[in-house]
């Protein structure tokens, strides 16, 4: 990743997920950045997979590898939604998370935010887009909480 890409992608990550997010996402190794035909950054890839995609709206969408890095690097639980055993197999299969199965969520989450879905034991299950606020996920008994984009395969 060249210095110009790193500076721009760092600003976006720290804006989107808070200070320290860029370090968590991009500081391990030297991620590869793909570009559009116009030269705009498109995807950030690492050995373990896609970290993020820089969408046309100027925000990132997370890949599972990026979700793992973000979860590990931001130990305060920012942008995390926690589910239990009942939801785990479905979330891994890229099925959406429903509010009644959410056991905890970062109260700072707003609808539309990119979030990491984790199991109560701390393992990353998926990444996706929040459909409810973090507080709403805990309060509501019905409705979709997270639109799951990518599910994580079970680790051996």
N, C-alpha and C positions, 0 to 999 in steps of 0.2 A: 504494500500500500504506500503510495507516495505521500509526501507531506501535505500537499493540497487536499487530497482526498481525506487523509486522516483528520485534518483540521475541521473540514466541513462535517464529516460523519460524527466526529466527537461532539461538535456543537448540537447536532440533531439528537444524538443519544442522550446527552446530559439534559437537554431541554425536555425530551419526551419522558424519561424515567427518573430524572433527578441526578444530582452530582454523583459521580462515581460509576455511572452506568457505562460510559464509554470505556473506562478502564477495564471494567468487568468483561465487556464484549470484545474489545479489540487488542488488549495488551498481551494476550497469551499467544506468542508466535507472531507471524506476519501474515495476516489474512489477505486473501486475494480479492480484488475488487473488479467486477465486470462492469462494463459501461454500455450505455445505449449508443446508437449510431451517431447521436449528437454529442456524445462525450460525457453525458451525465452519469454519475454512479448508479448502478442498478442493483447488484447483489454483492454481499460480502460473504465470502466462503472461507472456511477453515478446513483442516484435515478431517474433523469430525462431522462436517456437513455445513449446511447453510446457516449462517448466523442471523442475517437480516436481509430484507429486500427494501430498497429505498423506493417507496411508492410515489406516484405522480402527485399526491397531495402533500408531499414534503415530509412525510412521517415514515417510520419503519414498520414493517410487518416482521414478526419474529419467526424464525425457524426453530426447530426443537433444539438444535445445538446452541443457538443464541439464547433460548430460554434457560437451558442448563447453566450457561455462563452467567446470565443475569441473576438467576436464582442463587448460584454459589457466590457471586461477587457482591450482591446486595443482601447481606445477612439479616437486614432488618425486616425482610418480608414484603418490601415494596412491590406492588403490582402482582401480588400472588393471590390465587384463589385456591382454597384447600378443600378437598373432598375425601371421603372415606372409602372403605372396602366395597361398598355397594355400587359406587360409580366407577371405580377403577377400570374394570375391563371395557366398559363402554367408552370411556374417555380415551383410552389407548387406541380404540378402533375409530377414532375421530368422530364420535358422536358428541353432541352438545351437552353442556353442563346445565342442569336445571337447578333453580334456586333452592328447592327443598333439600337438595343433597349437598349444599355448600355448608361446611362446618366453620369456616372462617374466611374472611376476605379483607384485604387492605382497605380501610375506610376512605382512602384518598382516590380509589378507582372511580373513574367517570365512565358513563356509557361511551363506547367507541375506543377506549384505551386498549392497547395491546397488553395482554396479561399472560402469566405463567400459571398453569393449573398443576398443583402438586397434591400428592397423597399426604395424609396426616403424618406419615413417617418421614416425610421430607423429599421423597423421590418425585422428579418431574414427570408428569404424565402426558402433558400436551401444552400447546400454546394456542392462543386465539384472541378474539375481540370481545371485550366486555359488552354485554347488552343491557346490564343494570349497573347502578352505582354499587360500590363496595358495601355500603350500608344497606342498600336495597336487597342485595344478595342474602344478607342475614335476616332481613325482615320479611321477605315475601315467601309464601308457601307454594306458589305456582309461578310459571314463566321461565323462559330461558335466561340463564345468567351469563353464560359464555358461549359464543359461537366458536367451536373448535375448528381450527384450520389444519393443524398437524398434530397427530398423536405420536407418542414415543413408544417404541418397541420395548417390551419387557427385557430388562437386563438379565443376563444369564448368571 
